[in-house]
Amino acid sequence: MGELILRDILLIFLVTVPVVLLLRLARLPPIIGFILTGALIGPSGLGLIHEAEQINILADVGVTLLLFSIGLEFSLAHFAKHRTHVMAGGFFQITLCILSGGVVGFFADWPLHQGIYFGCIMALSSTAAVLGSLIARRMNDSVPGRVATGILILQDLAVVPMMAFLPLLGKAGGFEAGAAVLEKRLAVLAVLAVVVFFFIRYLAGPLLRRVSGAKSREVFLITVITFALGMAWLTDRSGLSFALGAFLGGLIVGSTEYQVEALAEIRPLRYGFNSLFFVSIGMLVDLPYLAQHAGLVLFFCLLIPGVKMVLIAGILLLLRVPVAMALSVGIMLGQIGEFSFLLAQMGYRSGALDSTIYHVTVSAAAVTMIFTPLMVPWALPISAWFARLPGLKRLAAIKAREAGDVEQMSLRRHVIICGFGPLGEALGRFLDEYKIPHLILELNLDTIHKMREEGKNVFYGDGASEEVLFRSGIEQASLLALATPDFFNNAAAIKKARRLSPDIKIITRAKYRREVEGLYQAGADVVISEELEGGIEMGRTMLKELGIPPNDVDNYISGIRDFGSADFF
């Protein structure tokens, strides 16, 4: 058994490396290579791997480590900022997807329970593919990235009631039995919430402090993996999703001061095991079936993302989210994901799904996941283009009026600040100190209400919207300051602001040094690189600590500032 699994892993990596390298020449992401490798060497491909059970076990470890690291990076503060969009958007998206599945089943002449089952499968997006692509593109900190992440987590939580009810569909007494199972699992979930709170509040910090005090990276890594696998095992044995436990384990460790250290230690392992997960997905694809029913599979590959994009974008628009942002989140979450595979397999084995729906679902899931890494980076540009269409542009104006932002500002020579997080708030204080008029563009409704109570000029809106910029008085403004970390959104805002007001001064923030040139090309006057500015401040302190005369250090730093740090380096 051990020799067999070792051979299979070696074979997977031997095939994966050249496939991924070939795709990289075409600038395609590794996830596509992993899925194609699985389809190529799997049972319906070359048949190099017949029994994928051991590989699936390792793939489960990969998903566990991925979701554990997501839990590590997950910010409760960011979740709270967008809780309305996430909770309401996620709930209605899942509900409407289930109803849409019933409608599809009606026209396809499926039994009602199979249509509902298909709707549940369609409702779930790929946490692994979307977040992997967001993190790879450094888009996880963008507002659409945060909203998408929150909805993904809500979808993963929805797997719990789905797993309780779906296998019982079409069976006598299914509803009563499902209700009993769901009641039991909700009780387990409540107990689990208490356990997690207890760990976060009392145990995680002291335990990791003691382990870290041993100054052994090996022991620290083993402890972190124990948290990940232990919580996953606990929730799995309790009848809940193992992925939910992995995420909660990451949330526990992420609540301590050892969050960054744990993430750094576990990341290489996550990459290795996670690749096996995507390969195992490729192995599930039945290539002969895909070839024989290419038209049917293509129809569902277009239907599912189209329906989900319309539903998600429409719901977010009703929640007063800007048009471009709502569309971008809809595009990001258009695929069906890893838990869809789990539900499909469970339904096929229990007899709740027939073979046609099962094979179509698996094929469509694999294809849509392949295209996810391609769609995520294009979500914002595509949505921005759609938002400029006449009908949607009018809708954007209506949303602005609903938010109370209808009157164009009467300010002159004012400053517009896009984003009022810690950085934007600091800029506001500078302007308040010198009594310079300014207004704020913000998407967080709580922040908007707070700022309005303080008498601030604040709009609900996105700086990448021409309508919002126009109503902010961009043509009369003296300066635009972009304080959000989202590169694509900032680049779009710069181009639109420059088009509306060619002479306005634009200062923007670049989270990474490699983004600076792109923001200059978009039309920014000054780009502040967080990495370089951090280096300057550390360098100032370092030189003074090394005994360099303070005046010499300050003169050198002043020279860098006068030149512009992003240009100087």
Sequence and secondary structure as in RCSB ss.txt:
>XXXX:A:sequence
MGELILRDILLIFLVTVPVVLLLRLARLPPIIGFILTGALIGPSGLGLIHEAEQINILADVGVTLLLFSIGLEFS
LAHFAKHRTHVMAGGFFQITLCILSGGVVGFFADWPLHQGIYFGCIMALSSTAAVLGSLIARRMNDSVPGRVATG
ILILQDLAVVPMMAFLPLLGKAGGFEAGAAVLEKRLAVLAVLAVVVFFFIRYLAGPLLRRVSGAKSREVFLITVI
TFALGMAWLTDRSGLSFALGAFLGGLIVGSTEYQVEALAEIRPLRYGFNSLFFVSIGMLVDLPYLAQHAGLVLFF
CLLIPGVKMVLIAGILLLLRVPVAMALSVGIMLGQIGEFSFLLAQMGYRSGALDSTIYHVTVSAAAVTMIFTPLM
VPWALPISAWFARLPGLKRLAAIKAREAGDVEQMSLRRHVIICGFGPLGEALGRFLDEYKIPHLILELNLDTIHK
MREEGKNVFYGDGASEEVLFRSGIEQASLLALATPDFFNNAAAIKKARRLSPDIKIITRAKYRREVEGLYQAGAD
VVISEELEGGIEMGRTMLKELGIPPNDVDNYISGIRDFGSADFF
>XXXX:A:secstr
 HHHHHHHHHHHHHHHHHHHHHHHHTT  HHHHHHHHHHHHSTTTT S    HHHHHHHHHHHHHHHHHHHHH  
HHHHHHTHHHHHHHHHHHHHHHHHHHHHHHHHTT  HHHHHHHHHHHH   HHHHHHHHHHTT TTSHHHHHHHH
HHHHHHHHHHHHHHHGGGTTSTTHHHHHHHHHHHHHHHHHHHHHHHHHIIIIIHHHHHHHHHHTT HHHHHHHHH
HHHHHHHHHHHHTTS HHHHHHHHHHHHHTSTTHHHHHHHHHHHHHHHHHHHHHHHHHH  HHHHHHTHHHHHHH
HHHHHHHHHHHHHHHHHHTT  HHHHHHHHHHT S  HHHHHHHHHHHHHTSS HHHHHHHHHHHHHHHHHHHHH
HHHHHHHHHHHHTSHHHHHHHHHHHHHTT  S     S EEEE  SHHHHHHHHHHHHTT  EEEEE  HHHHHH
HHHTT  EEES TT HHHHHHTTTTT SEEEE    HHHHHHHHHHHHHH TT EEEEEESSGGGHHHHHHHT S
EEEEHHHHHHHHHHHHHHHHTT  HHHHHHHHHHHHHH HHHH 
